[in-house]
Amino acid sequence: MPDFDVVVIGGGPGGSSVATFVAQAGHSVALYEKATFPRFIVGESLVPACNLPLEKLGVLEQMDEQRFPRKHGVQFFSPTGPTKPFYFSEVSDPRMHSTWQVLRSDFDAMLLENAKRAGVETHTQTEIFDLCGTNGTVTGVKIRRSDGGEETVTARVVVDATGQNGLVTRQHGGRKIIDGLQNASVFAHYHNVALDTGIDAGSTLIYRIDNESWLWFIPLPDVVSIGLVTPAKTISRFGKSPASILETAIDESEPLRSRLEKADRTTEVRAVRDYSYRSERDGGEGWLLIGDAVGFIDPIYSTGLFLTLYSAELGAAAITEQLQGGASTPNFSGYSKDYQKAFEQFLTLVQAFYREDFHFGTLAKNPAHRQGLIDLLTGVVGTPEANEVTQAIRAFFDKQMML
């Protein structure tokens, strides 16, 4: 008999969430994480559709206890001035009229502790260095503990939630970079930043520098996260070091620069690769991918954590169905069909943002299209309005290709 029903590799939001959902269904789950929690990580802004899986996980009440700022909307600033804010209250479901900006070290640690309470056996400072199985089937993992000891752990299902590392992907699948979205980011936290007032105090602000480059502004407890996203191949035009790159980019945005007149940077400036990609396979015999292991999209619309939690829900449902059905070799190929539809809608929106010949202001003048944009910014996928606005954007792309 296997040691566990399910082994999860990675203790981030995707790993801890899928582990919790499966444990809630009564299955034995072990989770292995290489790092020590809490740990610093970027990706701090939620969309309101995250509220629903967080409620199912049982952590919704803890979000305010963590002092995470409430996020009611998002506003974009072009070089010529600000656009009209998009407020989540414009969606019909009151559960999604606001969400949170999260300090990831605290958010991720909260979800991992929640997994423990659900009965998940969790191990940090434990590396998965290889997989077990033959002929494409995964039957377990080989772990290396912090003391150097090694062990083989068997399971009916292995979940890869290792993000961009993609341990299982490297052995049992492939990954395709999405053309035109080979970006990089530099970012840091700042204190004493000028915020807006009222419900706008927690809003995400996006400052566009040019058609390829933009800066995020995300209020967090006591600090503000500020970062630059720009093509990796030309990032050196801003400077030679991460700090000089970020400082130069901020100087190029007068409305953002004015908010930082009295600010102090409280962290080092970190740099990460923001390449957008999709894995060619989402699962196979005895294994499946969750979160950023499945795919990653440019962070302009803060959809990363929503897609991660959504894939965790779908993955847990597929695992529970297979285990309860008594499948001797569970096969998860194609489990992420609904996730892929959401990914495609967000990808269309991202690609439109980087098009010099596309203007969201023109699209938003149509009330139905504005509602579709608000639905997508909220993370509400698949509504008639969201489908209509993505179809309109794709039709514009097709028309421009024919010219």
N, C-alpha and C positions, 0 to 999 in steps of 0.2 A: 504494500500500500504506500502511496506517496506520503511524504512528511506533512504536506499541506494541500488543501484544495487549490489554493492560489498563492503564488509568490509575486510580489510587486517589486520591481526594481526602480527606485527613485522615490524620495519622500516629499517632493514638492506638491503643489496643489492638486495636480492630476493624480499622482500616485496615492497620496493620503485620501483623496476623495473616492477613487475607485475602490480602494481597500476598505473604506468605511461602508460604502454601499453594499459590497459583497458580504462583509461581516454582518451587516444588519439583516441580510437574508439568511443568516445562519451557517455560513461556510467558514472554514478555518483559513486564515490569511496571515502570511508573514510579509513584512515590508523591510527592505534593505536600502539604506541611504549611505553614500560615501562620506558626506559632509557631517559636520556637527551643527546642530541647531541651537539658537537662531543664527542665521547667516545672512549677509547682505546680498540682495539681488534686485535687479531693476524689473519694471513691469508693474507699476504701482496703481494704475487706474482701472476701475471696474466699469462695466456697463450694467444698467439695471437688470438685464435678463439674468445676471449672476445671482440675483436675490433668490430666485426660485430653487436652484440646486443647493444654495447655502441654507435655505429653510429646511430642505429635505435632510441635509447633513446635521441639522440641529444646532447650528452656530449663529443663527441670525441675531439673537439677542446679545451675543458676545461682541458683535461688530461695534455697537455704540460704546460698550464697556472698554474697548480698546482705544477709545478717543480718536478713531478714524474720522476725518472730516466728511460730512455729507456732501455728495455730489448731485446737483440738481440739473446740470446741463453742460454744454460745451460751446465755446465761442472761437471763431477763427478770425485771425488778423492777417490781412494781405498787406503788401507794401503801401497800398493806397488807403488803408483804414480797416476798421472792424466790420464784420458782418453782423446780421441780426442773430442773437443767441438762439441756440436750439435747446428747448427745455423738455425734459422727459415727461413732465406733466401733460404734454400734448398727446401721449399715448392713452389708450382707453383703460388699461389695467392699472388700478391704483397701487398695486404692489410694486410697480416699476416706475413710480414718479420720482424716485431718487435712489441713489446707491452710495458707495463709499470710495474714497481714495485711501489706499492701504499702504502702510509701512510693511514691505514684504517680509522682513525678518520676523515681525510679530504675527502677521497674517499666516505665513507658512507654518510657524511654530504652533499656532492655534489649531490649524487643521490637522497637524501631526498628532497633537495631544488628543484631539477629538477621535482620531483613528484608534489610539490606544484605549480610550474609554469604550469604544465600540467592540473591543476584543481583539484588535489586530496586534500581532506580535511584532513589535518594531525594533529595528536595530540600526543605529547610526554608527558612523565611523567604520562602516563595513562595506568593502568593495566587492562588486560582482565582476570577476575577471574572465569568466567564460560561461558558456551555456552547455547543457547536457542534451543529448538526443542524436538521432540519425535521420538521414534522408529528408531533411527539412522539418522534422517534427522536434519540438522542444519539450523536454520532460523534466527540466530542472535547471539549477544554476550552481556554479562553483563560487564560493564566497571566500574572502580573505579578511579576517578580523584585524583590528588595530594592533593586536599583539603579534601579528604575523601568522597566526594559525589559519589553516585552510580547511574547508569542509564542503561537501556536496549536499545540496538540499533539493529534494524532488518535489514535484507538484503536478497536478493535472493541468494547470494553466499558469503560464508565465506572462506577466504584463510588463511591457517596456514603457516606463514613464520617466526616462532619463533625458528628456528634452532634446536639445541639439546633439547630444552625444550619441544617441540612437544605437545602443549596444546591439539590440536584436536586429535593427535595420541593417547594420553593417554586415551581418552574417546571413540574413534571410530576405533581404530586399534591397531596394536602391532608393535613391533620392534625387529629385530633379530640381535644380535651381530655376526660379521663375524669372524669366528675362525681364530686364528693365528695373528690377528691384534688388540689385546687389548693393545694399547700403551698409553703412557703419554708423555707430552712435558713440558719442562721448557725453557724460552726464555727471552731475554732482548735486548735493543738497546745500541749500542756502538758508540762513537765518535773517530775521529782520527784513523780510520782503514785503512790499506794499501789496495788500490783498484788496479785492473788491469787498463790498459790504452785503449784508443780508444773505439771501440764498445763493448769490453769486460768489460768495467767499470761497466755496469749495469747488468751483467749476474748473474743468480742464480748459486751458487756453492754448491755442495753437498759433504760433507766429511764423508766418511764411517769409522766408528770405528771398527765394526765387523759385522757379518751377521744380527744382530738384532738391531744395534744402529747406528745412523747417525746424523750429524749436518747440519743445513741449514745456508746459508750466503746470505742475500738479501739486496742489497744496496737501501737505501731510501734517501730522501732529508736530507743531513747533517749527517746522521747516518747510521749504518748497523744493520739489525735485525739478531741476531744469536740465534739459538735454537737447542735443543737436542730432538730427538724422540727415545724412547727406551721402551721395554716392561714394563708395569706398575708394574708387580709383582716383577721385579728385579731392578727397578730404584734406590733403596736404596744402591746398590753396588757403586754408584757414590758419595753418600753423604747423609746427613740427612736433609739438608735444600735445597730449590730450588737454592740458590746462590752457595752452595758448590757442588751441583750436576752438575750445568752448568760449573763451573770452572774446576772441575775434568775432565769432558768430553772434554773440550777444550784442556786441558793439554795432553790428549791422542792422539790428532791430531796435529802432528808437523807442517804440512803446514798451518793449520788454526792458530795455536798458533803464528807462525812467523808473521802473518798479524796483530796481536793484541799487538805487543811489546810496542807500544806507545798509545794504546787505553785506553779510559776511559768509564766505563759503565754509561749511562745517565738515566736509568730507574731501578726500582726494578726488580728482577727476578720473573717472574710470572710462574705459573704452571697450565696446563689444561689437561683434559683427552682427548686423541685422539682415543678413541675406534671407529673402523669402524663398521657401521651398515647399515641395510636397513629396511625401514618401510614395513610392510606386506600389507598395502593398500595405494594407492596414492590419493584416493578420494572416494566420495560417494554422497549421495543426499544432495545437497546444500553446499558441502565443498570439498576442495582439499588442498594438501600439496605442498609446494614450497621449493626449496633449501635444506638446511641441515635437514629440517623436513622430506624430502623424504628419504635421505640417506647421509652418510658421508664416505669418503675413506681417508685413511692415506695420509698425505700431501706431500709425496715424490715427486710427479710430478706436484704439484701446480694446480691441476684440480678443486679445490673446488669452486672458484668463477665462472669458466666456467660452471660447472654443475648447479650452482645456477642461473646464467643468462639464461642458456638454458632452465631450467625448468620454469623460469618466462615467457619466450617467448611461450613455449608450453602451459603453463597454461592460459596465456592471450588469446591465440588463441582459446582454448577450451571454455573459459568463454564467449568470444565474439560470438562464434558460437551458444552457448546455449541461450544466452540472445537475440540475434537477431532472433533466431528461435522460440522464445516465449515459451520455455519449462516452464511449471508451477513448476516443481521440477527438476532442472538441476541435472544430475547425472554425476560425473566426474571419475567414476571408470575406470581405465585403460588409462587415458589421457596421462600418462607419458611413453608410450610404446617406443618412440624413445629415451627418456632420459635413460630408463633402458638399452637399447642397448649400449649407450655410457658408462654408469656406468660399465657395464660388461666388456667392452674392457679395461677401465682404471684399473679395479680391477685385471684383468689378468696380466697387466703390474706390478702392485704393488706386487702381490703375487710372481711374478718372481724375483723381487728385493730382497726379503727376503729368497730366496732359495739358500742354500749354493752350491747346485749342478748345478745351472744355471748360465751361463755367457753371458751377453749381447754382449761382444766383439766378441764372436764366431758367434752369430746371425747376428751382424752388418756387418760381412764380405760379406754377400750376399747383393748386391746392392738394391734389391727389399725389403729385410727385413730392411735395414738401412733406406730406404725411408719410410717404414711403421712406424718405430720407430720415425722418425722425424715428420711424420704426427700426431702421437698420442701425442708427446711432445708439438706440436703446438696446439693441441686440435681439429685437423681435424679428425673426426671420420667417419667411414663408407666407406672410400676409399678402392679400391681393395688391395692396399699395406697394409693399416692398418688392414684390415680383414685377410690378409694372415699372417701377423706377429703374430697376436693374435692366429690364428689357429695353427701356428707353436709352440707357447709357450704352448698351451693347449695339443697339441700332445706330447710334451716333458713331461708334467705332467702325462699324461695317461701312457706313456711308463715307467716312473719311478715307477708308482704305480704297474705295472705288474711285475717288477723285484723282 
